[in-house]
Amino acid sequence: MLSTLKRHWKCAVTVGALLAAGAVANSQESVGPQASAPAPVMPVRAERTPGKKISVPAGTRLAVVLENGISTRSARAGDSLYFHTSFPVTQNNQVVIPVGSYIRGSLLESKRPGRIKGKGEFRLRLESLILPNGYTVDLLAAPRSADTGGRETTDSEGKVTGPGGKGKDAGTVAETTVTGAGIGAIAGGGRGAGIGAGIGGAIGLAAILLTRGPEAQIPRGSALDIVLERELTLDSSYLGFDTVGQQVHTTRAVSRGDRERDQR
């Protein structure tokens, strides 16, 4: 009986020793360096609830300012154009397009003035709107007027046409004719005056043939009036602007502790 109890006790001691050794080995493995990188934890993104759709009708006018100048001297079809709004657009007493929104457009075509006839002209289109908070939507708009400080004109298709050079050309011919006549008169009297006038007129005509007419241009900083050519749809969940046109941050609930801290 005693020998049996001794055998059971030895077996229990042996099993206990093996379990303790395994526990030590496991603790050493957990403390040591990991052989592989832990599985990546994917960030949890909160789903944004779409808001009410707000429609800005076609025909709405926007006041914008040109950020980069345009001139037929260097403009090419496909060039990018950049504008910013200078006056807010409101709907139902809410600002839907605030001041400082960005608009991107492009040149569709550009033609320099001719040497004998033809005015400089280019056509542009506005294609995307970026609100100050980064919300971006497509649009379709074209200029109706431009405060260029010159004699450029615009049409309903977004084409800007430069001034003509006929008055300047006539002045050039007249000036060179008079100058030639004066030189001819000094050299050979009346007959010389006629010859000189003819030579002067020819010189003036040659100058016209070698010189282009005035370029069509809109300088940087010019104010333009643009018109939406199709309806613009906006998501109201992105619109949170005050009457000045600046973005308004979401108001959070203020606790009693926050109020007391602000009062101190």
PyMOL commands that set and color helices and strands:
alter all, ss='L'
color gray80, all
select helices_A, chain A and resi 2-31+166-210+236-238+256-263
alter helices_A, ss='H'
color red, helices_A
select strands_A, chain A and resi 53-56+61-66+70-71+80-85+89-91+94-97+102-111+121-130+136-147+153-154+159-161+217-218+223-228+232-235
alter strands_A, ss='S'
color yellow, strands_A
deselect
rebuild
show_as cartoon
